[in-house]
Amino acid sequence: MFIIPPLLWAGNYIVGRAIRDDVPPVTLTLARWAVALLVIMPFAWSHIRRDFRRYRQYAGRIIAVSLSGVAAFSLLVYFGLHHTSGTNALLLNSCVPVLIMLFSAIFFGNRLTGKQLSGLLISCGGVLTIIFKGDPRGVLQLAFSSGDLMLLCAMASFALYTLWLRKIPADINRMGLLGVQVIITLIAVFPLWIGQSHADVAANWNRTTFSAVLFLGIFPSFLSYLLYGRCVEAIGAARAGLSIHLIPVFGVTLSLIFLGEPLHLFHLAGIFTILAGVGLANMKAAG
């Protein structure tokens, strides 16, 4: 449950980057989750019927996790991959545990220790190193890449998803919950797809793009989200969020092999700084 989701999510970035010029972001999001729904429903339908009253009881939270961690996250990632490299996208994933701790303090009243605050600041330095490509003049000039900013917003959405998911009672079946999240996502994305169709932004469907959407719908969508949800339930949001650090490990290797993207010194400096900050923030006090 801890290792498989980040491996498959790394594949999501590689595939999304590879077909970015053939399938527009909104179409890719809609198609991906439509495939996921077809896969999920045979397993989820009985649980959805059983837990329907519970969904109404926690409707606000369920809508929140659906729009943040599924709809917004997918859209922001695929739009971001049009404007930045897959390597940048993968490395920025490592700020998710930092954002989880930060949002826990801001929205849920969890107090940050001195080590956690120091770790957050160090990790932010690593994020800025990646965004500005190791050039400190970028900070002064505010020369942000639109793709990197979209991906940073995507990571914030996923951090909120992780925290809100923990607030949904464990007696609500996670398979049925995932099916409901996908339905809400498709309802939210469909009007955007209609608007995109009117703008004459068409997808180039062929064997490669069709296979890519099938992969995205089955593995990073169905299997990864199901296992991640159970991981959050089993070990908590903060510890489950640490699995995000494995995405760059898997993903950068895959991007070097399949996309031919170079690995620069600022990438290594940024990821090392982020990991050092997160390690400090999660270090237990001695004694």
N, C-alpha and C positions, 0 to 999 in steps of 0.2 A: 504493500500500500504506500510505502514511503518512497520507493525508487521508481516504480513504473510511471506514475503521473508525470514527473519532470522529464523523463525520457521521451514520452509521447508528446508532451507540450513543446519540447525542443523541436521535434519533428514538425509541429504546427508552424513554427517560425520559418523553418527551412522551406516547407512546401508553400506557405503563404508568400514568401519572398520570390520563390521560383516562378509562380504563376501570376505575379502581380500585374503584368502587362496583358494578360489574357482574360482574367476574371476580376471585375471591379469589386472593391471592398464590401459594398452592401450586398451585391449578388452572392459573393463568396460566403458572407455571414449567413444569409438566408438559406442558401443551398446546403451549407455545412450542417446547420441545425435542423433542416428538414430531413436530411438523411439520418441524423442522430435520432430524431423523433420516431422514424420508422423502425429503427433498431430497438429503441427503448420501450415503445408502447406494449409489445407482447409481454414484456416482463413487468411493466409498471401498472398496467390497467387495473388489475385486481387491487393493488395497493392504493391507487388513486380513488377508486370507489370506496374503499374502506375508510380512508383518511379524509374524505371530502369535507366533513364538518370541521376537522382540525385545520384544514387549509383556510377555511373562512375565519376561524378563530385567530389565526396568525397571518392573515392576508397581507397586512402591511409589511411584515418582515419577509414574507415569501416574495412579494413583488420587488422589494429592495434587493434581495440577493440575486434575483433573476435579472434585473436591469443593470446591476453593478458588475457582477462577476461573470455574466454570460453575454448579454446584449452589448453593453458599453465596452467591456473588455475586448470582445471579438472585433467590434467595429474599429476601435482605436488602434488595435494592433495591426489590422490589415491596412488601414489608412496610413499608419506610421511607416509600415514597410515599403510604401511607395516613395518615401522621402529619406530613408536612412538604411544603413546596411543591416543584414540579418545578425551580424556579430554585435553591433551596438544594441539591437533589440534584446538579444539574449543576455548580454552582460547587465543591462539595466534591470533585468528580472531580479537581480540580487538585492535591490533596494526594497523589495516587497516586505521581508521581515522587519526592516527598519520602519517602514510605514505602518506596519501592524502595531509595533510598539508605540509609535508616535500617536496614531489614532486611538489606541487604547487609553493613552493619557489624556487626550483632548476630549474624546467623546464618552468615555466610560469611566473617567475619574481614577484610572490606575496611576499611581504616583511613580515617577521615574527616579531611579537612584542616580547617584553621581556617575557611576560607570555606564549606565544606560544612556544618560545624556551625552557623555563624552563619546560613546560609541555611535550615537546618532549623528553627531557633528562630524566625526571622522568619516562615516559612511557617506554623508552628504558630499564631503570633499571628493570621494571616489566617484560618485555619480556625476559631479561637475567635471571631473577629469575626463570622463568618457564623452559627455555631451559637448565639451569644448575642445575635444581632441588633444588634450594636454597643453593647450595654448592658454595661458593666463590672461592674455589680452581679450579673449572671448568674454570673460566675466565683465571686464570694464566696458566692452562694446555691446554687451548683451546680445551677442551674435548666436542666438539659439537656432538650432535646426528644428524646423516644424515637426519633422518625423520623430526626433528625440523627445520633444515636448508631448506629442501625442502618446508615445509609448510610456512616458512618465505618468501621464494621466491614466493610462491603462493599468499601470501597476498600482496606482492609488485606488482604482476601482476594485482591483482584485484583493487588495488589503481589506477594504471595507466588506467585500464579499466573505472573506475568511472570518472576520469578526462577527458579522451578522449571522452567518451560518451556524455559529456556535450557540446563538440565542434561540434557535429553533429546537424544540424539545426532541430528545433522542427517540421517543416513541413514535414519531412520524417517520415512516419508512423512507429511507434515502433513495431507493429506486423510484418510488412514486413521486417523491419530491423533485428529483431530477427531471422526470417527465413533465411535471407542472412548470418547472423553470424554463424548459425548452419551449413549451406552448406559449408562455408569457413572452419569451424572447421573440418568437416568430410573429406574434401579434404586434409587438413593438417595432420590429424591423420591416414588416410588410409595407406600411405606408412609405417608408424611406425608399424601398425598392420600386414602388410605383412612381415616385418622384424621379428616381434615377432613370427609369425606363422612358419617361417623357423627355428626359434630357439626351436621349439617343446614346446612352452609354451602354453598349452591348458587350456581352461576354463572347469569347471565342471558344466554343465548345468543341473539343476533340478528345481523342483517347486519353491524352495526358491529363487534361484539365478535369475530365470526368473521373479518372482514377484518383486524382488528387482530392477531389471533393469527397469521394467515397472514403478515402483514408481519413480525412479530417472529420467526417461525420461519425465514423465508427470508433476510432482510437483516441485522438485528443479530446473528443467531445463526450462520447458515451463512457468509455472505460476510464479515462483519466479523472473526469469529474466524479464518477461514482466512487472510485478508490480514494480520491482526495477527501471527499465528504466523510467517508468512514474513518479516514486517518484523523481528521479534525475531531470527530466524535471520540475517537479512542485515546488520543494523546494531547488534545487541546490545540487551540488556534496558533499559539506562538510556536510550539514545537513542530506542528505540521508545516507551518510557514517556512521553517528552515529547509525543508525539502526543495524549496525554490532555488537554493544555491546549487543544486545539481543540474539545473537547466543549462547554465553556461558551460558546465563541464561536458555535458553531452552535446549541446548545440554548437559550440564553437568548433568542436571536432567534426561534426556533420557539415557545418558551413564550409570548412576548409576542404572537405572531400567533395561535396556535391555542388557547392556554389562557387568554389575557387576564390573566396573572399580572403584577403590578407589579414594577418593578426599583427597589429602595431604595438609598439612599446606603451603607448598611452592606454591601450586596452588592458594590458597586463598590470600597469600601475593602478588603473581605476578599479579593476576587480580585486586586486590585492588590498587596496585601501578599504573598499566596501566590506570585504570579508573580515579584515582586521577590526573594523568598527562594530560589525555584528557580533564577532567573537567577544569583544570587550563588553558589549551591552548584555550578552547572555552569560557572562562569567558570574558564577556564584561567589558570594562573599566568603572569605576564608573563615573557618571556625564555625 
